[in-house]
Amino acid sequence: MTTTTDHPVQEASSTSPPAPGRSPRLTDGRLALVFISPAMLLLLTMSVFPLLWALYLSFTDYSATRDAPADFVGFENYTTILTSPEVWQRALTTLVYVTGAVALQTVLGFGIAYLISRRARGRGVLTTLFLVPMMLSPVVVGLFWKFMLDAQFGVINSMLGSLGFGQVEWLTRQRTALFSLIVVDTWQWTPFIMLIALAGLTAVPKYLYEAASIDRASEWFRFRHITLPMVWPLLLIAVMFRAIEAFRLFDLVYILTSGGPGVSTETLSFHVYKVAFLGFNTGLASAYGILMVLVVIVLAQLYLRYLNKLKEG
């Protein structure tokens, strides 16, 4: 006995018909290209082209104030930078600043986040209050602290005077100027570390603490073997972002100390600004910028490899 179908099965076409109101030539791939093109054009114009242009200028003696065409000098700019004692002094200042600021921010940010995470009430209000410094512009923060740290009229010295201490020249002495920069940067960017650490602390599974409490584990044991290992990878990522931002610090130096007294607070970014816009040596400044980008890329790659090994372990 054979069966027949009244309506034969129609094979599905390989290409679906275009949507109503759309041109037959406007496929999904072309439509995606139309929407992506403005963003890609903006990226090429604002990021890729300036970087390539700076790379070209770094091999020339170009100056923005000179009418003569730029001459190709090869690696002369890079040799001048790498053999200059002044550059290594600025690099050491930048290293001290980055290490001190990021370490202090990490300790304070994680400590504040740990204390907030243990509160059952008022957690949202406290988090919002601690995030206020991060929301301010660095220029506003710099001017705010410049008035507070003023040797004669600053509120910090007024408080110290009321406690019986002498006045401190926070921004005009070499021993305290760099320390003041670290304190100001810590005040503004500690909330960044706190926010990421708080997100990691709230994501720790509760059953781990419940199992530890059943075993009568101490508070230090919970912190050492549960809290810190769970939050540590996320905290290391926050440290990497903060280190990159601190490495290219410019605005606070410009507002608070202008690189002084002397060159005690002159970071690499501020030194590049002086070479480019005060010395008008554009080619040399471009070489500075390229070297700084390379340093950040290499250190970031090594740091990410360490994070991958930590994750695998």
Phi, psi and chi 1 to 4 in degrees:
 res  aa     phi    psi   chi1   chi2   chi3   chi4
   1 MET       -  126.5 -178.3  176.6  178.6      -
   2 THR  -109.4  147.1   58.6      -      -      -
   3 THR  -115.6  143.4   57.9      -      -      -
   4 THR  -124.5  152.9   58.4      -      -      -
   5 THR  -104.1  137.3   55.3      -      -      -
   6 ASP   -72.2  -29.5  -63.9  -26.2      -      -
   7 HIS  -120.1  110.2  -58.2  -75.6      -      -
   8 PRO   -66.4  148.3   22.7  -31.9      -      -
   9 VAL   -75.2  131.1  179.2      -      -      -
  10 GLN   -95.9  133.2  -63.0 -179.7   -4.4      -
  11 GLU   -71.1  138.0  -63.8 -178.1   -4.1      -
  12 ALA   -72.3  134.4      -      -      -      -
  13 SER   -71.7  148.9   60.4      -      -      -
  14 SER   -71.3  -26.0   58.6      -      -      -
  15 THR  -119.2  128.7   57.7      -      -      -
  16 SER   -77.8  147.5   58.5      -      -      -
  17 PRO   -65.8  149.7   24.7  -34.3      -      -
  18 PRO   -63.5  151.4   23.8  -32.9      -      -
  19 ALA   -64.5  152.6      -      -      -      -
  20 PRO   -59.8  133.9  -22.2   32.3      -      -
  21 GLY    87.1   -2.2      -      -      -      -
  22 ARG  -104.5  143.3 -175.5 -167.2  -64.4 -175.9
  23 SER   -66.6  140.5  173.7      -      -      -
  24 PRO   -60.1  -26.7  -22.0   32.9      -      -
  25 ARG   -79.7  -15.1  -62.8 -178.1  177.8  178.9
  26 LEU   -90.2   85.4 -166.6   58.6      -      -
  27 THR   -79.8  175.9   61.2      -      -      -
  28 ASP   -64.3  -38.4  -69.6  -19.1      -      -
  29 GLY   -65.5  -42.8      -      -      -      -
  30 ARG   -68.5  -35.3  -66.3  178.1 -180.0  177.6
  31 LEU   -66.2  -40.3 -174.1   61.5      -      -
  32 ALA   -63.9  -38.0      -      -      -      -
  33 LEU   -64.9  -36.3 -177.0   60.8      -      -
  34 VAL   -64.1  -40.5  169.3      -      -      -
  35 PHE   -77.0  -31.1  -76.9  105.6      -      -
  36 ILE   -82.0  -27.1  -65.8  175.6      -      -
  37 SER   -56.0  -45.6  -64.7      -      -      -
  38 PRO   -59.9  -41.6  -24.8   34.9      -      -
  39 ALA   -67.1  -40.4      -      -      -      -
  40 MET   -66.3  -38.3  -67.2  -61.6  -62.9      -
  41 LEU   -65.2  -40.9 -177.3   61.2      -      -
  42 LEU   -64.8  -39.8 -176.9   63.3      -      -
  43 LEU   -64.5  -43.6  178.5   64.2      -      -
  44 LEU   -65.7  -37.9  -68.5  173.3      -      -
  45 THR   -73.3  -41.5  -55.2      -      -      -
  46 MET   -94.2  -18.3  -56.8  -61.0  -64.5      -
  47 SER  -122.9  -57.4  -61.5      -      -      -
  48 VAL   -69.8  -48.2  178.3      -      -      -
  49 PHE   -62.5  -46.5  174.6   74.2      -      -
  50 PRO   -59.8  -35.7  -25.6   35.3      -      -
  51 LEU   -66.9  -43.4 -178.4   61.8      -      -
  52 LEU   -66.7  -37.1  -64.7  177.7      -      -
  53 TRP   -67.2  -40.4 -176.8 -113.0      -      -
  54 ALA   -65.0  -36.3      -      -      -      -
  55 LEU   -63.2  -39.9  179.7   61.3      -      -
  56 TYR   -66.6  -44.1  163.1   73.3      -      -
  57 LEU   -65.7  -25.8  -67.5  179.1      -      -
  58 SER   -67.3  -16.7   65.8      -      -      -
  59 PHE   -99.8   13.2  -65.4  102.0      -      -
  60 THR  -127.5  173.2   66.0      -      -      -
  61 ASP  -104.0   34.4   61.1  -11.6      -      -
  62 TYR   -63.7  140.8  176.3   74.6      -      -
  63 SER  -131.1  134.6  175.9      -      -      -
  64 ALA   -68.2  -19.5      -      -      -      -
  65 THR  -103.3    7.2   58.6      -      -      -
  66 ARG  -110.7  133.2 -170.7  175.5   58.5 -169.3
  67 ASP   -77.5  -20.0  -65.0  -26.2      -      -
  68 ALA   -69.4  146.5      -      -      -      -
  69 PRO   -66.9  155.3   23.6  -32.9      -      -
  70 ALA   -74.9  140.2      -      -      -      -
  71 ASP  -103.3  141.2  -65.2  -31.6      -      -
  72 PHE   -75.6  123.7 -174.7   79.1      -      -
  73 VAL  -116.7    4.0  -64.1      -      -      -
  74 GLY    68.2 -132.5      -      -      -      -
  75 PHE   -94.3   21.2  -69.9   93.2      -      -
  76 GLU   -63.6  -41.1 -178.7  179.1  -18.5      -
  77 ASN   -63.2  -42.4  -69.3  -29.8      -      -
  78 TYR   -66.5  -38.7  -66.3   94.9      -      -
  79 THR   -64.7  -41.2  -55.4      -      -      -
  80 THR   -61.7  -40.3  -58.1      -      -      -
  81 ILE   -68.6  -48.3  -65.9  171.8      -      -
  82 LEU   -72.2  -19.0  -64.1  176.5      -      -
  83 THR  -104.6    6.8   56.8      -      -      -
  84 SER   -90.5  125.3  173.5      -      -      -
  85 PRO   -63.8  -31.0  -18.7   31.2      -      -
  86 GLU   -63.6  -39.0  -63.3  179.5   -5.6      -
  87 VAL   -64.8  -42.4  174.5      -      -      -
  88 TRP   -67.9  -30.4  -69.2  105.7      -      -
  89 GLN   -67.5  -43.3 -178.5 -178.3   -1.9      -
  90 ARG   -64.4  -37.3  -87.2   67.0  169.3 -176.2
  91 ALA   -64.0  -39.1      -      -      -      -
  92 LEU   -66.0  -40.8  180.0   61.0      -      -
  93 THR   -61.8  -42.3  -58.5      -      -      -
  94 THR   -64.6  -40.1  -55.2      -      -      -
  95 LEU   -64.6  -43.0  179.0   62.7      -      -
  96 VAL   -63.2  -42.7  171.7      -      -      -
  97 TYR   -64.5  -47.9  168.0   78.3      -      -
  98 VAL   -63.0  -45.3  171.4      -      -      -
  99 THR   -63.6  -46.8  -56.0      -      -      -
 100 GLY   -66.4  -45.3      -      -      -      -
 101 ALA   -67.3  -47.3      -      -      -      -
 102 VAL   -67.8  -39.8  174.9      -      -      -
 103 ALA   -63.5  -45.1      -      -      -      -
 104 LEU   -65.6  -41.7 -168.8   57.9      -      -
 105 GLN   -64.8  -37.7  -67.8  166.0   23.7      -
 106 THR   -66.1  -46.3  -56.9      -      -      -
 107 VAL   -64.8  -48.9  173.1      -      -      -
 108 LEU   -67.6  -42.6  -68.4  177.6      -      -
 109 GLY   -63.2  -44.0      -      -      -      -
 110 PHE   -68.7  -38.6 -178.8   76.3      -      -
 111 GLY   -63.4  -44.4      -      -      -      -
 112 ILE   -64.5  -42.5  -65.1  172.3      -      -
 113 ALA   -63.4  -38.5      -      -      -      -
 114 TYR   -65.8  -40.5 -177.1   74.2      -      -
 115 LEU   -68.7  -39.7  -66.1  176.8      -      -
 116 ILE   -67.0  -38.5  -68.1  177.8      -      -
 117 SER   -65.6  -21.1   65.0      -      -      -
 118 ARG   -86.8   -6.6  -65.0  174.7   59.6   87.6
 119 ARG   -89.4  138.9  -69.5 -175.4   58.2   90.0
 120 ALA   -91.0  -29.2      -      -      -      -
 121 ARG  -119.8  149.4  -63.7 -179.1  179.8 -179.5
 122 GLY    73.4   14.0      -      -      -      -
 123 ARG   -66.3  -42.0 -177.7 -175.5  -58.8  179.7
 124 GLY   -65.6  -40.3      -      -      -      -
 125 VAL   -66.3  -44.0  176.1      -      -      -
 126 LEU   -64.4  -41.5  -73.4  175.8      -      -
 127 THR   -61.8  -42.8  -55.6      -      -      -
 128 THR   -63.8  -41.5  -56.2      -      -      -
 129 LEU   -65.0  -39.9  -69.3  177.0      -      -
 130 PHE   -71.1  -21.6  -82.2  110.5      -      -
 131 LEU   -83.7   -8.9  -71.8  178.1      -      -
 132 VAL   -59.2  -46.1  169.5      -      -      -
 133 PRO   -59.4  -33.9  -24.0   34.3      -      -
 134 MET   -70.1  -23.6 -167.5  176.4   66.9      -
 135 MET   -80.7  -12.4  -59.2  176.7 -175.0      -
 136 LEU   -84.7  153.7  -60.5  175.7      -      -
 137 SER   -70.5  142.2  169.8      -      -      -
 138 PRO   -59.1  -31.1  -25.0   34.0      -      -
 139 VAL   -66.6  -42.6  176.1      -      -      -
 140 VAL   -63.6  -42.8  174.7      -      -      -
 141 VAL   -63.4  -41.6  172.4      -      -      -
 142 GLY   -63.1  -45.5      -      -      -      -
 143 LEU   -65.6  -38.8  -68.3  173.9      -      -
 144 PHE   -60.3  -48.2  173.0   74.2      -      -
 145 TRP   -76.9  -23.7  -82.7   94.0      -      -
 146 LYS   -65.0  -39.8 -173.2  174.5 -176.7  178.5
 147 PHE   -71.1  -36.8  -72.0  117.1      -      -
 148 MET   -69.3  -33.2  -70.1 -174.9   62.2      -
 149 LEU   -94.5    9.1  -64.7  174.2      -      -
 150 ASP   -61.7  136.5 -173.9   82.6      -      -
 151 ALA   -66.5  -32.2      -      -      -      -
 152 GLN  -100.2  -42.0  -64.1 -178.9   -7.1      -
 153 PHE  -115.3    4.7  -51.7  104.7      -      -
 154 GLY   -72.9  149.0      -      -      -      -
 155 VAL   -71.8  -25.8   64.6      -      -      -
 156 ILE   -66.3  -46.7  -58.1  -63.9      -      -
 157 ASN   -68.6  -30.6  -82.0  -17.5      -      -
 158 SER   -64.5  -40.9  -63.0      -      -      -
 159 MET   -67.1  -41.5  -66.4  175.1   59.5      -
 160 LEU   -64.7  -37.7  -68.1  176.3      -      -
 161 GLY   -64.8  -37.5      -      -      -      -
 162 SER   -68.5  -22.8   61.9      -      -      -
 163 LEU   -90.9   -0.6  -64.3  175.5      -      -
 164 GLY    94.9    8.3      -      -      -      -
 165 PHE   -95.1  159.6  -62.7   96.4      -      -
 166 GLY   -81.8  171.6      -      -      -      -
 167 GLN   -74.3  145.7  -68.3 -174.4  -14.1      -
 168 VAL  -119.3  128.9  179.3      -      -      -
 169 GLU   -84.8   86.6  -62.5  179.4   -1.5      -
 170 TRP   -65.4  -40.9  -63.2  101.4      -      -
 171 LEU  -106.7   -1.1  -57.8  176.9      -      -
 172 THR  -118.9    9.0   55.1      -      -      -
 173 ARG  -121.8  143.1  -64.0 -173.5   63.5 -178.7
 174 GLN   -65.9  -32.4  -66.9 -175.1   -1.5      -
 175 ARG   -72.6  -27.2  -65.1 -178.0  179.1  179.6
 176 THR  -109.9  -15.7   56.9      -      -      -
 177 ALA   -66.3  -48.7      -      -      -      -
 178 LEU   -66.5  -37.3 -172.4   59.4      -      -
 179 PHE   -62.9  -38.1  173.5   75.6      -      -
 180 SER   -64.8  -40.0  -59.5      -      -      -
 181 LEU   -61.1  -42.7  -80.3  176.2      -      -
 182 ILE   -63.1  -40.6  -66.5  174.7      -      -
 183 VAL   -65.5  -44.2  169.6      -      -      -
 184 VAL   -65.2  -43.9  173.8      -      -      -
 185 ASP   -65.1  -36.6 -169.8   76.5      -      -
 186 THR   -65.2  -40.5  -59.3      -      -      -
 187 TRP   -60.9  -37.1 -179.8   83.3      -      -
 188 GLN   -82.4  -38.3 -176.9  176.7   16.2      -
 189 TRP  -109.4    1.4  -67.8  110.0      -      -
 190 THR   -59.7  -37.4  -65.7      -      -      -
 191 PRO   -58.4  -27.4  -26.9   35.0      -      -
 192 PHE   -64.6  -47.5  176.5   78.5      -      -
 193 ILE   -64.0  -40.5  -56.5  -70.1      -      -
 194 MET   -60.7  -42.0 -179.3 -152.2   72.3      -
 195 LEU   -65.0  -44.9 -172.0   63.4      -      -
 196 ILE   -69.0  -40.5  -64.4 -178.6      -      -
 197 ALA   -65.1  -37.1      -      -      -      -
 198 LEU   -66.3  -37.1 -173.3   60.7      -      -
 199 ALA   -63.9  -39.7      -      -      -      -
 200 GLY   -69.1  -37.1      -      -      -      -
 201 LEU   -67.9  -38.8  -71.3  170.4      -      -
 202 THR   -72.6  -16.6   54.3      -      -      -
 203 ALA   -90.7   -4.7      -      -      -      -
 204 VAL   -68.3  128.3  177.2      -      -      -
 205 PRO   -59.4  136.8  -23.0   33.4      -      -
 206 LYS   -70.5  -28.3  -59.9  -62.5 -179.3 -177.2
 207 TYR   -65.8  -22.5   67.1   84.6      -      -
 208 LEU   -66.9  -42.1  -63.8  177.4      -      -
 209 TYR   -68.8  -36.4  -65.8  111.7      -      -
 210 GLU   -64.7  -41.4  -65.6  173.9   -2.9      -
 211 ALA   -66.1  -37.5      -      -      -      -
 212 ALA   -67.4  -36.9      -      -      -      -
 213 SER   -68.6  -34.1   62.3      -      -      -
 214 ILE   -64.5  -38.5  -67.6  175.2      -      -
 215 ASP   -80.8    4.1  -65.4  -23.8      -      -
 216 ARG    59.1   42.7  -62.9 -177.9  179.4 -179.2
 217 ALA   -75.7  147.1      -      -      -      -
 218 SER   -74.3  166.9   62.7      -      -      -
 219 GLU   -64.3  -39.1 -168.6   68.1   28.5      -
 220 TRP   -66.7  -36.5  169.6 -111.7      -      -
 221 PHE   -64.6  -40.9 -177.6   88.1      -      -
 222 ARG   -63.6  -42.7  -62.2  178.9 -170.6  179.4
 223 PHE   -68.0  -41.8  176.1   80.5      -      -
 224 ARG   -73.4  -36.9  176.4   66.8  179.0   83.8
 225 HIS  -109.3   -9.0  -64.7  -79.7      -      -
 226 ILE  -121.6  -58.6  -61.7  177.2      -      -
 227 THR   -68.1  -54.1  -56.8      -      -      -
 228 LEU   -63.9  -44.8 -167.2   59.4      -      -
 229 PRO   -63.4  -31.9  -24.0   34.5      -      -
 230 MET   -75.3  -32.0  -62.8  -67.2  -69.2      -
 231 VAL   -94.8  -19.5 -177.2      -      -      -
 232 TRP   -57.1  -47.7 -173.5 -113.4      -      -
 233 PRO   -60.0  -41.9  -23.4   35.4      -      -
 234 LEU   -66.6  -35.2 -166.0   62.1      -      -
 235 LEU   -68.2  -35.4 -162.6   62.3      -      -
 236 LEU   -66.3  -35.1  -70.5  178.3      -      -
 237 ILE   -65.4  -41.8  -64.6  176.2      -      -
 238 ALA   -62.7  -38.0      -      -      -      -
 239 VAL   -63.0  -39.9  168.2      -      -      -
 240 MET   -63.3  -45.5 -177.6 -175.8   68.6      -
 241 PHE   -62.9  -41.5  -75.6  121.6      -      -
 242 ARG   -68.6  -36.3  -84.2  -55.3  -52.3  140.2
 243 ALA   -65.3  -39.3      -      -      -      -
 244 ILE   -64.7  -42.7  -67.1  174.4      -      -
 245 GLU   -66.2  -41.0  -72.4  -67.2  -34.8      -
 246 ALA   -69.1  -30.5      -      -      -      -
 247 PHE   -63.2  -34.0  178.5   74.6      -      -
 248 ARG  -103.9   32.4   57.1 -170.2 -170.6   90.7
 249 LEU   -62.4  132.7  175.2   76.8      -      -
 250 PHE  -139.3  -47.5  169.1   76.9      -      -
 251 ASP   -63.5  -44.2   35.2   29.2      -      -
 252 LEU   -66.5  -37.8  -75.1 -178.4      -      -
 253 VAL   -63.7  -42.8  176.6      -      -      -
 254 TYR   -64.2  -40.3 -177.9   79.9      -      -
 255 ILE   -79.1  -44.5  -63.5  -63.3      -      -
 256 LEU   -82.6  -49.8  -72.6  174.5      -      -
 257 THR  -125.7  -16.6   62.7      -      -      -
 258 SER    54.3   33.5  -63.4      -      -      -
 259 GLY    86.4   -7.6      -      -      -      -
 260 GLY   -95.3 -176.0      -      -      -      -
 261 PRO   -68.8  138.0   24.0  -31.2      -      -
 262 GLY    67.8 -120.8      -      -      -      -
 263 VAL  -126.2   25.8  -66.7      -      -      -
 264 SER   -69.5  -24.6   58.9      -      -      -
 265 THR  -118.3   19.5   59.9      -      -      -
 266 GLU   -82.7  102.2 -171.5  172.2  -50.8      -
 267 THR   -79.6  174.2   59.1      -      -      -
 268 LEU   -63.2  -41.0  -74.6  173.6      -      -
 269 SER   -63.8  -41.5  -63.2      -      -      -
 270 PHE   -69.3  -33.8 -169.1   79.8      -      -
 271 HIS   -66.0  -38.9 -176.7   63.5      -      -
 272 VAL   -63.0  -39.2  173.1      -      -      -
 273 TYR   -60.4  -42.8  159.7   77.7      -      -
 274 LYS   -66.2  -40.4  -68.5  176.1   62.5  175.7
 275 VAL   -65.5  -39.9  172.4      -      -      -
 276 ALA   -80.6  -44.3      -      -      -      -
 277 PHE  -109.5  -10.0  -61.7  101.1      -      -
 278 LEU  -110.2  -37.0  -61.1 -179.1      -      -
 279 GLY   -94.2  -12.3      -      -      -      -
 280 PHE    54.3   34.6  -60.5  105.2      -      -
 281 ASN  -100.2   81.7 -163.8  -21.8      -      -
 282 THR   -66.9  -39.8  -48.0      -      -      -
 283 GLY   -62.5  -44.5      -      -      -      -
 284 LEU   -66.3  -40.2 -174.1   62.0      -      -
 285 ALA   -64.4  -35.7      -      -      -      -
 286 SER   -64.9  -38.9  -60.2      -      -      -
 287 ALA   -64.3  -39.0      -      -      -      -
 288 TYR   -57.0  -48.2  -89.2  110.1      -      -
 289 GLY   -62.4  -42.3      -      -      -      -
 290 ILE   -64.0  -42.3  -63.6  -61.3      -      -
 291 LEU   -64.6  -38.5  -74.4  176.3      -      -
 292 MET   -65.5  -39.6  -68.4  179.0   64.1      -
 293 VAL   -63.2  -42.5  170.1      -      -      -
 294 LEU   -63.8  -40.8  -68.8  177.4      -      -
 295 VAL   -62.4  -44.5  168.7      -      -      -
 296 VAL   -63.5  -43.0  170.6      -      -      -
 297 ILE   -63.9  -45.4  -68.9  175.3      -      -
 298 VAL   -65.2  -47.3  170.9      -      -      -
 299 LEU   -65.3  -37.6  -66.5 -179.6      -      -
 300 ALA   -65.8  -39.6      -      -      -      -
 301 GLN   -64.7  -43.1  -70.9  -62.6  -39.8      -
 302 LEU   -63.4  -39.3  -65.2  176.0      -      -
 303 TYR   -66.7  -40.6 -165.5   81.6      -      -
 304 LEU   -66.9  -35.9  -70.2  175.2      -      -
 305 ARG   -62.8  -39.3  -72.4 -174.5  179.6 -177.8
 306 TYR   -63.4  -40.3  168.5   73.5      -      -
 307 LEU   -65.1  -38.3  -70.4 -178.9      -      -
 308 ASN   -64.9  -42.6  -68.6  -29.4      -      -
 309 LYS   -64.8  -37.6  -70.0 -178.1  179.5  179.8
 310 LEU   -65.5  -38.3 -174.1   65.2      -      -
 311 LYS   -67.7  -40.8 -176.8  179.0  178.6 -179.6
 312 GLU   -67.7  -36.5  -67.0  174.7   -3.5      -
 313 GLY   -70.6      -      -      -      -      -
